[in-house]
């Protein structure tokens, strides 16, 4: 698990992609963005609640590995070389057609 704090603007940054791309679980409050593929903690939880969430997640290794793999696959599918090439082609097409 990798701690990934949120920002005031609640945007996704490269770290939010790098963590699952490395097969690690995000330990954060981005539940909406990453659906059920993280271990959700937030700034309103007590230290004890956070520790309990981590212990609970670690006690269910099978579920933790599933979450890790699912989010890893999502990130790799959305942010792969083929998609980048397609994005660049679309940008070039827009420039050429203006």
Chimera marker file (.cmm) of the C-alpha trace (Angstrom):
<marker_set name="trace">
<marker id="1" x="0.000" y="0.000" z="0.000" r="1" g="1" b="0" radius="0.5"/>
<marker id="2" x="1.164" y="3.494" z="-0.819" r="1" g="1" b="0" radius="0.5"/>
<marker id="3" x="-0.090" y="6.597" z="0.962" r="1" g="1" b="0" radius="0.5"/>
<marker id="4" x="-1.358" y="9.117" z="-1.551" r="1" g="1" b="0" radius="0.5"/>
<marker id="5" x="-2.688" y="12.321" z="-0.088" r="1" g="1" b="0" radius="0.5"/>
<marker id="6" x="-5.275" y="14.356" z="-1.922" r="1" g="1" b="0" radius="0.5"/>
<marker id="7" x="-5.041" y="17.988" z="-2.864" r="1" g="1" b="0" radius="0.5"/>
<marker id="8" x="-7.393" y="20.863" z="-2.216" r="1" g="1" b="0" radius="0.5"/>
<marker id="9" x="-8.341" y="20.888" z="-5.904" r="1" g="1" b="0" radius="0.5"/>
<marker id="10" x="-9.023" y="17.111" z="-5.880" r="1" g="1" b="0" radius="0.5"/>
<marker id="11" x="-7.225" y="16.480" z="-9.175" r="1" g="1" b="0" radius="0.5"/>
<marker id="12" x="-5.513" y="13.290" z="-10.237" r="1" g="1" b="0" radius="0.5"/>
<marker id="13" x="-1.767" y="13.700" z="-10.635" r="1" g="1" b="0" radius="0.5"/>
<marker id="14" x="0.903" y="11.406" z="-12.035" r="1" g="1" b="0" radius="0.5"/>
<marker id="15" x="1.462" y="9.820" z="-8.636" r="1" g="1" b="0" radius="0.5"/>
<marker id="16" x="-2.128" y="8.560" z="-8.721" r="1" g="1" b="0" radius="0.5"/>
<marker id="17" x="-1.271" y="6.701" z="-11.904" r="1" g="1" b="0" radius="0.5"/>
<marker id="18" x="2.240" y="5.609" z="-10.916" r="1" g="1" b="0" radius="0.5"/>
<marker id="19" x="1.123" y="3.876" z="-7.739" r="1" g="1" b="0" radius="0.5"/>
<marker id="20" x="-1.255" y="1.365" z="-9.361" r="1" g="1" b="0" radius="0.5"/>
<marker id="21" x="1.004" y="1.104" z="-12.420" r="1" g="1" b="0" radius="0.5"/>
<marker id="22" x="3.579" y="-0.294" z="-9.979" r="1" g="1" b="0" radius="0.5"/>
<marker id="23" x="1.040" y="-2.791" z="-8.598" r="1" g="1" b="0" radius="0.5"/>
<marker id="24" x="0.633" y="-0.959" z="-5.319" r="1" g="1" b="0" radius="0.5"/>
<marker id="25" x="-2.657" y="-0.139" z="-3.630" r="1" g="1" b="0" radius="0.5"/>
<marker id="26" x="-3.539" y="3.507" z="-3.110" r="1" g="1" b="0" radius="0.5"/>
<marker id="27" x="-4.166" y="4.386" z="0.514" r="1" g="1" b="0" radius="0.5"/>
<marker id="28" x="-6.179" y="7.575" z="0.117" r="1" g="1" b="0" radius="0.5"/>
<marker id="29" x="-9.592" y="9.197" z="-0.128" r="1" g="1" b="0" radius="0.5"/>
<marker id="30" x="-10.064" y="9.011" z="-3.904" r="1" g="1" b="0" radius="0.5"/>
<marker id="31" x="-12.937" y="6.555" z="-3.658" r="1" g="1" b="0" radius="0.5"/>
<marker id="32" x="-15.017" y="8.266" z="-6.350" r="1" g="1" b="0" radius="0.5"/>
<marker id="33" x="-12.206" y="8.314" z="-8.866" r="1" g="1" b="0" radius="0.5"/>
<marker id="34" x="-10.860" y="4.820" z="-8.306" r="1" g="1" b="0" radius="0.5"/>
<marker id="35" x="-14.129" y="3.146" z="-7.336" r="1" g="1" b="0" radius="0.5"/>
<marker id="36" x="-13.528" y="0.149" z="-5.036" r="1" g="1" b="0" radius="0.5"/>
<marker id="37" x="-9.889" y="-0.394" z="-5.935" r="1" g="1" b="0" radius="0.5"/>
<marker id="38" x="-8.237" y="1.463" z="-3.056" r="1" g="1" b="0" radius="0.5"/>
<marker id="39" x="-8.057" y="1.264" z="0.711" r="1" g="1" b="0" radius="0.5"/>
<marker id="40" x="-10.069" y="4.319" z="1.659" r="1" g="1" b="0" radius="0.5"/>
<marker id="41" x="-8.882" y="6.552" z="4.453" r="1" g="1" b="0" radius="0.5"/>
<marker id="42" x="-9.508" y="10.246" z="4.958" r="1" g="1" b="0" radius="0.5"/>
<marker id="43" x="-8.438" y="13.195" z="7.068" r="1" g="1" b="0" radius="0.5"/>
<marker id="44" x="-11.471" y="12.855" z="9.318" r="1" g="1" b="0" radius="0.5"/>
<marker id="45" x="-10.450" y="9.399" z="10.572" r="1" g="1" b="0" radius="0.5"/>
<marker id="46" x="-8.629" y="8.960" z="13.828" r="1" g="1" b="0" radius="0.5"/>
<marker id="47" x="-5.217" y="7.322" z="13.901" r="1" g="1" b="0" radius="0.5"/>
<marker id="48" x="-6.831" y="4.206" z="15.337" r="1" g="1" b="0" radius="0.5"/>
<marker id="49" x="-9.414" y="4.063" z="12.536" r="1" g="1" b="0" radius="0.5"/>
<marker id="50" x="-6.677" y="4.379" z="9.904" r="1" g="1" b="0" radius="0.5"/>
<marker id="51" x="-4.621" y="1.618" z="11.516" r="1" g="1" b="0" radius="0.5"/>
<marker id="52" x="-7.711" y="-0.613" z="11.702" r="1" g="1" b="0" radius="0.5"/>
<marker id="53" x="-8.446" y="0.000" z="7.979" r="1" g="1" b="0" radius="0.5"/>
<marker id="54" x="-4.865" y="-0.934" z="7.079" r="1" g="1" b="0" radius="0.5"/>
<marker id="55" x="-4.932" y="-4.038" z="9.292" r="1" g="1" b="0" radius="0.5"/>
<marker id="56" x="-8.271" y="-5.080" z="7.808" r="1" g="1" b="0" radius="0.5"/>
<marker id="57" x="-6.953" y="-4.669" z="4.259" r="1" g="1" b="0" radius="0.5"/>
<marker id="58" x="-3.768" y="-6.588" z="5.033" r="1" g="1" b="0" radius="0.5"/>
<marker id="59" x="-5.732" y="-9.433" z="6.597" r="1" g="1" b="0" radius="0.5"/>
<marker id="60" x="-7.542" y="-10.055" z="3.293" r="1" g="1" b="0" radius="0.5"/>
<marker id="61" x="-4.616" y="-10.526" z="0.941" r="1" g="1" b="0" radius="0.5"/>
<marker id="62" x="-6.779" y="-12.008" z="-1.818" r="1" g="1" b="0" radius="0.5"/>
<marker id="63" x="-8.999" y="-8.903" z="-1.976" r="1" g="1" b="0" radius="0.5"/>
<marker id="64" x="-5.971" y="-6.607" z="-1.787" r="1" g="1" b="0" radius="0.5"/>
<marker id="65" x="-4.328" y="-8.361" z="-4.719" r="1" g="1" b="0" radius="0.5"/>
<marker id="66" x="-7.561" y="-8.186" z="-6.754" r="1" g="1" b="0" radius="0.5"/>
<marker id="67" x="-7.844" y="-4.433" z="-6.147" r="1" g="1" b="0" radius="0.5"/>
<marker id="68" x="-4.217" y="-3.936" z="-7.044" r="1" g="1" b="0" radius="0.5"/>
<marker id="69" x="-4.510" y="-5.905" z="-10.278" r="1" g="1" b="0" radius="0.5"/>
<marker id="70" x="-7.781" y="-4.265" z="-11.346" r="1" g="1" b="0" radius="0.5"/>
<marker id="71" x="-6.476" y="-0.730" z="-10.910" r="1" g="1" b="0" radius="0.5"/>
<marker id="72" x="-3.143" y="-1.663" z="-12.476" r="1" g="1" b="0" radius="0.5"/>
<marker id="73" x="-4.989" y="-2.949" z="-15.547" r="1" g="1" b="0" radius="0.5"/>
<marker id="74" x="-7.182" y="0.168" z="-15.735" r="1" g="1" b="0" radius="0.5"/>
<marker id="75" x="-4.168" y="2.489" z="-15.607" r="1" g="1" b="0" radius="0.5"/>
<marker id="76" x="-2.185" y="0.489" z="-18.159" r="1" g="1" b="0" radius="0.5"/>
<marker id="77" x="-5.162" y="0.293" z="-20.511" r="1" g="1" b="0" radius="0.5"/>
<marker id="78" x="-5.943" y="4.025" z="-20.333" r="1" g="1" b="0" radius="0.5"/>
<marker id="79" x="-2.369" y="5.301" z="-20.353" r="1" g="1" b="0" radius="0.5"/>
<marker id="80" x="-0.545" y="3.107" z="-22.810" r="1" g="1" b="0" radius="0.5"/>
<marker id="81" x="1.579" y="4.005" z="-25.830" r="1" g="1" b="0" radius="0.5"/>
<marker id="82" x="-1.221" y="3.184" z="-28.281" r="1" g="1" b="0" radius="0.5"/>
<marker id="83" x="-3.581" y="5.622" z="-26.566" r="1" g="1" b="0" radius="0.5"/>
<marker id="84" x="-0.908" y="8.322" z="-26.522" r="1" g="1" b="0" radius="0.5"/>
<marker id="85" x="-0.303" y="7.873" z="-30.243" r="1" g="1" b="0" radius="0.5"/>
<marker id="86" x="-4.051" y="8.111" z="-30.890" r="1" g="1" b="0" radius="0.5"/>
<marker id="87" x="-4.271" y="11.269" z="-28.771" r="1" g="1" b="0" radius="0.5"/>
<marker id="88" x="-1.426" y="12.868" z="-30.736" r="1" g="1" b="0" radius="0.5"/>
<marker id="89" x="-3.077" y="11.915" z="-34.027" r="1" g="1" b="0" radius="0.5"/>
<marker id="90" x="-6.315" y="13.547" z="-32.899" r="1" g="1" b="0" radius="0.5"/>
<marker id="91" x="-4.491" y="16.715" z="-31.884" r="1" g="1" b="0" radius="0.5"/>
<marker id="92" x="-2.664" y="16.851" z="-35.219" r="1" g="1" b="0" radius="0.5"/>
<marker id="93" x="-5.957" y="16.283" z="-37.075" r="1" g="1" b="0" radius="0.5"/>
<marker id="94" x="-7.589" y="19.149" z="-35.194" r="1" g="1" b="0" radius="0.5"/>
<marker id="95" x="-4.676" y="21.458" z="-35.983" r="1" g="1" b="0" radius="0.5"/>
<marker id="96" x="-4.717" y="20.516" z="-39.659" r="1" g="1" b="0" radius="0.5"/>
<marker id="97" x="-8.487" y="21.015" z="-39.910" r="1" g="1" b="0" radius="0.5"/>
<marker id="98" x="-8.572" y="24.492" z="-38.407" r="1" g="1" b="0" radius="0.5"/>
<link id1="1" id2="2" r="1" g="1" b="0" radius="0.2"/>
<link id1="2" id2="3" r="1" g="1" b="0" radius="0.2"/>
<link id1="3" id2="4" r="1" g="1" b="0" radius="0.2"/>
<link id1="4" id2="5" r="1" g="1" b="0" radius="0.2"/>
<link id1="5" id2="6" r="1" g="1" b="0" radius="0.2"/>
<link id1="6" id2="7" r="1" g="1" b="0" radius="0.2"/>
<link id1="7" id2="8" r="1" g="1" b="0" radius="0.2"/>
<link id1="8" id2="9" r="1" g="1" b="0" radius="0.2"/>
<link id1="9" id2="10" r="1" g="1" b="0" radius="0.2"/>
<link id1="10" id2="11" r="1" g="1" b="0" radius="0.2"/>
<link id1="11" id2="12" r="1" g="1" b="0" radius="0.2"/>
<link id1="12" id2="13" r="1" g="1" b="0" radius="0.2"/>
<link id1="13" id2="14" r="1" g="1" b="0" radius="0.2"/>
<link id1="14" id2="15" r="1" g="1" b="0" radius="0.2"/>
<link id1="15" id2="16" r="1" g="1" b="0" radius="0.2"/>
<link id1="16" id2="17" r="1" g="1" b="0" radius="0.2"/>
<link id1="17" id2="18" r="1" g="1" b="0" radius="0.2"/>
<link id1="18" id2="19" r="1" g="1" b="0" radius="0.2"/>
<link id1="19" id2="20" r="1" g="1" b="0" radius="0.2"/>
<link id1="20" id2="21" r="1" g="1" b="0" radius="0.2"/>
<link id1="21" id2="22" r="1" g="1" b="0" radius="0.2"/>
<link id1="22" id2="23" r="1" g="1" b="0" radius="0.2"/>
<link id1="23" id2="24" r="1" g="1" b="0" radius="0.2"/>
<link id1="24" id2="25" r="1" g="1" b="0" radius="0.2"/>
<link id1="25" id2="26" r="1" g="1" b="0" radius="0.2"/>
<link id1="26" id2="27" r="1" g="1" b="0" radius="0.2"/>
<link id1="27" id2="28" r="1" g="1" b="0" radius="0.2"/>
<link id1="28" id2="29" r="1" g="1" b="0" radius="0.2"/>
<link id1="29" id2="30" r="1" g="1" b="0" radius="0.2"/>
<link id1="30" id2="31" r="1" g="1" b="0" radius="0.2"/>
<link id1="31" id2="32" r="1" g="1" b="0" radius="0.2"/>
<link id1="32" id2="33" r="1" g="1" b="0" radius="0.2"/>
<link id1="33" id2="34" r="1" g="1" b="0" radius="0.2"/>
<link id1="34" id2="35" r="1" g="1" b="0" radius="0.2"/>
<link id1="35" id2="36" r="1" g="1" b="0" radius="0.2"/>
<link id1="36" id2="37" r="1" g="1" b="0" radius="0.2"/>
<link id1="37" id2="38" r="1" g="1" b="0" radius="0.2"/>
<link id1="38" id2="39" r="1" g="1" b="0" radius="0.2"/>
<link id1="39" id2="40" r="1" g="1" b="0" radius="0.2"/>
<link id1="40" id2="41" r="1" g="1" b="0" radius="0.2"/>
<link id1="41" id2="42" r="1" g="1" b="0" radius="0.2"/>
<link id1="42" id2="43" r="1" g="1" b="0" radius="0.2"/>
<link id1="43" id2="44" r="1" g="1" b="0" radius="0.2"/>
<link id1="44" id2="45" r="1" g="1" b="0" radius="0.2"/>
<link id1="45" id2="46" r="1" g="1" b="0" radius="0.2"/>
<link id1="46" id2="47" r="1" g="1" b="0" radius="0.2"/>
<link id1="47" id2="48" r="1" g="1" b="0" radius="0.2"/>
<link id1="48" id2="49" r="1" g="1" b="0" radius="0.2"/>
<link id1="49" id2="50" r="1" g="1" b="0" radius="0.2"/>
<link id1="50" id2="51" r="1" g="1" b="0" radius="0.2"/>
<link id1="51" id2="52" r="1" g="1" b="0" radius="0.2"/>
<link id1="52" id2="53" r="1" g="1" b="0" radius="0.2"/>
<link id1="53" id2="54" r="1" g="1" b="0" radius="0.2"/>
<link id1="54" id2="55" r="1" g="1" b="0" radius="0.2"/>
<link id1="55" id2="56" r="1" g="1" b="0" radius="0.2"/>
<link id1="56" id2="57" r="1" g="1" b="0" radius="0.2"/>
<link id1="57" id2="58" r="1" g="1" b="0" radius="0.2"/>
<link id1="58" id2="59" r="1" g="1" b="0" radius="0.2"/>
<link id1="59" id2="60" r="1" g="1" b="0" radius="0.2"/>
<link id1="60" id2="61" r="1" g="1" b="0" radius="0.2"/>
<link id1="61" id2="62" r="1" g="1" b="0" radius="0.2"/>
<link id1="62" id2="63" r="1" g="1" b="0" radius="0.2"/>
<link id1="63" id2="64" r="1" g="1" b="0" radius="0.2"/>
<link id1="64" id2="65" r="1" g="1" b="0" radius="0.2"/>
<link id1="65" id2="66" r="1" g="1" b="0" radius="0.2"/>
<link id1="66" id2="67" r="1" g="1" b="0" radius="0.2"/>
<link id1="67" id2="68" r="1" g="1" b="0" radius="0.2"/>
<link id1="68" id2="69" r="1" g="1" b="0" radius="0.2"/>
<link id1="69" id2="70" r="1" g="1" b="0" radius="0.2"/>
<link id1="70" id2="71" r="1" g="1" b="0" radius="0.2"/>
<link id1="71" id2="72" r="1" g="1" b="0" radius="0.2"/>
<link id1="72" id2="73" r="1" g="1" b="0" radius="0.2"/>
<link id1="73" id2="74" r="1" g="1" b="0" radius="0.2"/>
<link id1="74" id2="75" r="1" g="1" b="0" radius="0.2"/>
<link id1="75" id2="76" r="1" g="1" b="0" radius="0.2"/>
<link id1="76" id2="77" r="1" g="1" b="0" radius="0.2"/>
<link id1="77" id2="78" r="1" g="1" b="0" radius="0.2"/>
<link id1="78" id2="79" r="1" g="1" b="0" radius="0.2"/>
<link id1="79" id2="80" r="1" g="1" b="0" radius="0.2"/>
<link id1="80" id2="81" r="1" g="1" b="0" radius="0.2"/>
<link id1="81" id2="82" r="1" g="1" b="0" radius="0.2"/>
<link id1="82" id2="83" r="1" g="1" b="0" radius="0.2"/>
<link id1="83" id2="84" r="1" g="1" b="0" radius="0.2"/>
<link id1="84" id2="85" r="1" g="1" b="0" radius="0.2"/>
<link id1="85" id2="86" r="1" g="1" b="0" radius="0.2"/>
<link id1="86" id2="87" r="1" g="1" b="0" radius="0.2"/>
<link id1="87" id2="88" r="1" g="1" b="0" radius="0.2"/>
<link id1="88" id2="89" r="1" g="1" b="0" radius="0.2"/>
<link id1="89" id2="90" r="1" g="1" b="0" radius="0.2"/>
<link id1="90" id2="91" r="1" g="1" b="0" radius="0.2"/>
<link id1="91" id2="92" r="1" g="1" b="0" radius="0.2"/>
<link id1="92" id2="93" r="1" g="1" b="0" radius="0.2"/>
<link id1="93" id2="94" r="1" g="1" b="0" radius="0.2"/>
<link id1="94" id2="95" r="1" g="1" b="0" radius="0.2"/>
<link id1="95" id2="96" r="1" g="1" b="0" radius="0.2"/>
<link id1="96" id2="97" r="1" g="1" b="0" radius="0.2"/>
<link id1="97" id2="98" r="1" g="1" b="0" radius="0.2"/>
</marker_set>
